[in-house]
Amino acid sequence: MPAFQSLTVNKDGFAFDYATGESFILNRCGQLVLQRLRHGETQQQIVQFLCDQFDITLNTAERDVTDFCQQLKTLGLTKDN
């Protein structure tokens, strides 16, 4: 995944894509996932982090991360490598 260079996110989860002018709101979990994607972590590494950090099941974390990444792709914020 790319570094989302045109996307800025403030501490409250307000995200603005200055390339398109679109804005989004991220919850705390979305902010964490995006931050980790930007740092080059794999989806599986992020899943494990969420399981450890929030004491959720592997299936729940996998589903949530997959859904989030699909949303990023649908919004045109990422693309397959």
C-alpha positions as CSV (number, residue, x, y, z in Angstrom):
1,M,0.0,0.0,0.0
2,P,1.2,3.5,-0.7
3,A,2.0,6.1,2.0
4,F,-1.3,7.9,1.4
5,Q,0.8,11.0,0.7
6,S,-2.2,13.2,-0.3
7,L,-4.1,12.4,2.9
8,T,-3.7,14.4,6.1
9,V,-5.3,13.3,9.4
10,N,-5.6,15.5,12.5
11,K,-5.6,14.1,16.0
12,D,-9.4,14.1,16.1
13,G,-9.6,11.7,13.1
14,F,-10.6,14.3,10.5
15,A,-8.9,13.2,7.3
16,F,-8.5,15.4,4.2
17,D,-7.3,14.3,0.8
18,Y,-5.9,17.4,-0.7
19,A,-5.6,15.7,-4.1
20,T,-9.4,15.3,-4.4
21,G,-10.7,17.7,-1.8
22,E,-12.6,15.0,-0.1
23,S,-12.8,14.6,3.7
24,F,-13.4,11.7,6.0
25,I,-13.8,11.0,9.7
26,L,-11.8,8.1,11.2
27,N,-12.6,6.6,14.5
28,R,-9.7,5.8,16.9
29,C,-9.3,2.3,15.5
30,G,-9.3,3.6,11.9
31,Q,-6.6,6.1,12.8
32,L,-4.4,3.4,14.3
33,V,-4.8,1.1,11.3
34,L,-4.0,4.0,8.8
35,Q,-1.0,5.0,10.9
36,R,0.3,1.5,10.8
37,L,-0.3,1.1,7.1
38,R,1.6,4.4,6.5
39,H,4.5,2.9,8.5
40,G,4.6,-0.1,6.2
41,E,3.0,-2.7,8.4
42,T,1.2,-5.6,6.8
43,Q,-2.5,-6.3,7.3
44,Q,-1.5,-9.3,9.4
45,Q,0.8,-7.3,11.6
46,I,-2.0,-4.8,12.2
47,V,-4.5,-7.6,13.0
48,Q,-2.1,-9.0,15.6
49,F,-1.6,-5.5,17.1
50,L,-5.4,-5.0,17.4
51,C,-5.9,-8.4,19.0
52,D,-3.2,-7.6,21.6
53,Q,-4.2,-3.9,22.1
54,F,-8.0,-4.4,22.4
55,D,-8.4,-8.0,23.4
56,I,-10.5,-8.9,20.4
57,T,-10.7,-12.1,18.5
58,L,-8.5,-12.8,15.5
59,N,-11.6,-13.2,13.3
60,T,-13.0,-9.8,14.3
61,A,-9.7,-8.0,13.8
62,E,-9.1,-9.7,10.4
63,R,-12.6,-8.8,9.2
64,D,-12.3,-5.2,10.4
65,V,-8.8,-4.6,8.9
66,T,-9.9,-6.2,5.6
67,D,-13.1,-4.1,5.5
68,F,-11.1,-0.9,6.3
69,C,-8.5,-1.6,3.6
70,Q,-11.3,-2.3,1.1
71,Q,-12.9,1.0,2.0
72,L,-9.6,2.8,1.4
73,K,-9.4,1.1,-2.0
74,T,-13.0,2.0,-2.9
75,L,-12.4,5.6,-1.9
76,G,-9.4,5.7,-4.2
77,L,-6.9,6.2,-1.4
78,T,-4.9,3.1,-2.1
79,K,-4.3,0.7,-4.9
80,D,-3.0,-2.9,-5.2
81,N,0.7,-3.2,-5.7
